[in-house]
Each structure stands twice: as structure tokens, then as C-alpha cells.
């Protein structure tokens, strides 16, 4: 009789764990919730050491389109900025569907990765563009007329940072996620 009670208790514990596990971010090494500041710092570590990233948009046919980009330095608010040609396909993609992802990773050194999912807007503001100007644009004729800015407001951030002990879930491989 006692063994049935133990079996029921164990089964109930397993059930509760399986049901609620997807809703809580856990560290593999400690099996405790990961503090927001820890996730953000782990993500900044990766982003600061990665000069290029991939911007993924969705084209008019519904196909994801990834391209290498050189972002402006990411600040603490996690708003991500790019400059691009006003006539580029990515501008058209974003105007049709503002949902994007920005993926930071350096695969030459297995440090981890950061994926930021968010909403993009095209900013056609010459004064702001001039303020954000990069030195190498001087070699681009009429850059003030050719470029627009892309501003991405984050909705969520996934981070794997091996140096900080943050890796994917042992069952699903899902990275720890922070929702803004």
C-alpha cells in the first residue's frame, strides 16, 4: 500500500515538472531560474565580441531571407540599428512584414549565440542618419540620399553563452529566453 503512494507521488512530481518546465528558464548546471541580469550580460558578452550579425526578414513570398549586416553598437535597451540602401530588398521585406530576427554568433570561436526577435521599422530621417554616420560612408557617393535606418525593437532574446554556463535545455535544446 505504501509503495502505491510513493509511486503516485513520484508520478505527480514528474507530471508537474513536464507541464511547467517550458515556462521557466533554467540553467543546466544549477537547475534554478536564470536571473534577467545574468541573461542580459551573457547576451552582451556575445554581441560585443561579434562585429557582424545576420538580419532575417520575410519576403513577399513568405520565404525567410538572411543577410550579413554590420549593426551599430547595441545599447542596454537592446534596440538594434542598421543602415541600408533605401532600395534594398530588406527595406521592402520590412515594410511588408516588420517581424525580424537578428542573429549574432562567431562560429570560428564556439562562444555561443544570441537571437533577438523583434519588430523593425524603416526610419527615413536624414538628420538622424547624419548623426549616426560611420567614417567609411565618406567613400560612398551621395550616402545621405541612398541610406535609410532600420530600427529593431526587441520582443524576445535567446542566448547561449558557454563561458557563463548557459546552454540549451537538455530535452528540447531550447536556449534560455528573455521576453522584453
N, C-alpha and C positions, 0 to 999 in steps of 0.2 A: 504494500500500500504506500509506504514511504517513497519507494522508487518511482511510482507514478507521479507523485507530487514534485519530485526533483526533475523528472523528465518534462512535466508541464512547465515548470518554472524556466528551465533551460530553453524550451521551445518558444515560450513567450518572450524571453530575452532576445533570442535570435530574430524573432518576428519584429520586435520593436526596433532593433538595430537595422534591419534591412529596410524598414519603412522610412525611418527618419535619417538614415545616413546620407542620402543625396542632398539634404537641406543644410548640412553643416560642413564647413571646410575643416579638414583635419590634416595634421602633419603626419606623414607616415612614421616618423621616428618617435613621436610623442603621443599620438592619438588624442590630441587635445585641440580645441578650436584655435585657429591661427588668428592672432590679433591683426586688425586692419593696418596698423602702422608697420607691422612686420611684412605683410604682403606688399604694401606700397614701397617700402625700402628695397625689398628684394626685386621688385619690378624696376625701380630706378637704377639699381646696380646694373641690370641687363641693358636697359635703354641707353644709359650714359656711355656704355662701352661699345655701342653699336651705331656707327655713323649712318648706316643705311637701313631701310626697312622696306617692307612690301605693303603697298596700299592695294586693297582688294575692293573693287566695286562690282556692280552687276550691270551688264549691258542690256540693251533693249530686248534682246532675245532671251534674257534670263540667265545668261552664262556669266559665272564669276570671271573677272579679269584682274590679274595681279600684275603689278609693275613695281620695279625698284624705284624708291624715292629717297630724297635727302631731306629729312624733316628739319624744321627749326628746333632748337633745343626745347625739350619738354619741360614744362614748369610743374609746380606742385598741384595745380588744378587739373592736370592731365589733359588739357585741351591741346590738341596736336595741330600744327600749322604746316602747310606746304605752299610752295609757289609752283605754278604750272602755266603752260600756254593756254590762253583763253579758248583756243580752238581745238584743244586736245579731246580725245575720246573720253578720258576720265571726267572731264567737265560735263560732257553730255550725259554720261552714265549717272553722275551725281545729281544732276538736275532732274533726271527721270526717276531715280531711286536713291535717296540720300543715305541709306543704310550701308555702312562700310566696315571693314576691319583693317587694322594696321598691325602688322606682324614684325616684331623685332627679334632677330636671332643672329648669332655669329656661329655658323656651323664649322668654322675652322678651329674653334675652341669650344668644346662642349660645356657651355656655362648654363644653358637653359634658354628659355624664350619668354616673350611677353606678347599676348594678343589683346588688342584693345578693340572692342566692338562699339560703334557709336554712330552718330548722325553727322553727316557732312553738309556744309553749306559753302557756296561759292561767294567769295567776297570780292567785289569789283570796286575797290576803293584805292585810287591812285595815291592819296596821301599816306595811307597805312602801308601800302606796298613800298613806297619810298623809305618810310621809317624802318621797314624790315629788310631793306636791301642787303644783299650779300655782295661781297667785294668782286667775286668772279662775274657778276652780271654786267660789269662795265664792258666786257668784251662782246656782249650780245646787243646788236643794233636794235634800238627802239624798245628796250626791255620794258619800259614804263607802259607802253601801249600793248605789248604782247602778253604780259603776265597778269594773272589773277591769283588770289589766295584761296586756299582751301582750309576751312576751319572745321575740325572734328571735335565734337563734344562727346566725351565717353559715356557709355551706358554700363559697360562691364569690362573687367580686366582679368585675364587668366595669366598666371605666372608659374613658371618652373624655374627654380634657381638652385642648382645643385650645391653650390657653396654654402647656401643658407639652409640646406636640408629640405627644400620644398620640391616635391616631385608629384607625379600623378598618383591618383587613387590606386591602391593595389588591385582592385577588382575591375574598375572601369577605365583606368588610365586618365581620367579627367583631371586636369590641372586645378589647383586651388583657384577659386574665383572670388572677385570682389565686385559687388554691384554698387554703382555710384548713385 
